Amino acid sequence: MLIDSHCHLDFPELSNDEAGVLARARTAGVAGMLTIGTRLDQFDRVRAIAERHSNIWCSVGVHPHEAKEEGQRAPDRLIEATRHSKVVGIGETGLDFYYEHSPRDEQAESFRTHITAARETGLPLIVHTRDADTETGDILEDEYAKGAFTGLIHCFSSGSEVAKRALALGMYISISGIVTFKAAEGLRTIVRELPLDRLLVETDAPYLAPVPRRGKTNEPAFVAHTAAKVAELKSVSIAELEAVTTENFFRLFAKAERSACA
């Protein structure tokens, strides 16, 4: 079975056909999904989806794009949300210096607050980084020195240096459909070198649909295409890749109950 470790089931492109999206995922061999929080004022909607389905979990967090309006300066609201049984991760959080929808200092402050929440709850941190490899690595290392935490770089499309720095802290790397794109040979080169026992797969649906679904609305079922490409790059069978990435998911997101995917 496969786990889509990062999708946005509350976004209208998917929520307007929730039953169909989940049925197609099941047919494609996707046994579980993690739907991601990006704003606290919309978290109830994210959590409600997870509550409706035993094999869906959620995270709580504020995307760096939203840091200007919702950036957290204290971890209290994040920690409070994690008391719910379906909340298994903190984020997504991090730095995005490509769009810069929020000031860099506010992104960084909120990022550090999410790390504090991850450290205090023991739940994994879900990190978004774009055009901010050095700064992301610096913050992760600086915060780790204050106390250990676990997590992953989601939708990895950065350089090898930030991957190495994250892996050195015991973090995981999640691969999205970008790895199938024609122009992503640099990413494919990095994926070939990443340790198999630290890899997850995701869609980031409704965005970034993989080849051969490029240009379509992405959905959890399409994670099978990403998994097939990663298996090819790692020179393992699709079955082995599915088994390893699923095991990695439940090792990292230990609060998620594997039995729910039976």
Buried (B, 14 or more C-beta within 10 A) or exposed (E): BBBBBBBBBBBEBBBEBBEEBBEBBBEBBBBBBBBBBBBBEBBEBBBEBBBEBBBBBBBBBBBBBBBBEBBBEEBEBBBEBBEBEBBBBBBBBBBBBEEBBBEBEBBBBBBBBBBBBBBBBEBBBBBBBBEBBEBBBBBBEEBBEEEEBBBBBBBBBBEBEBBEBBBEBEBBBBBBBBBBBEEBEEBBEBBEEBEBEBBBBBBBBBBBBBBEBBEEBBBBBBBBBBBBBBBBBBEBEBEEBBBBBBEBBBBBBBBBBBEBBE
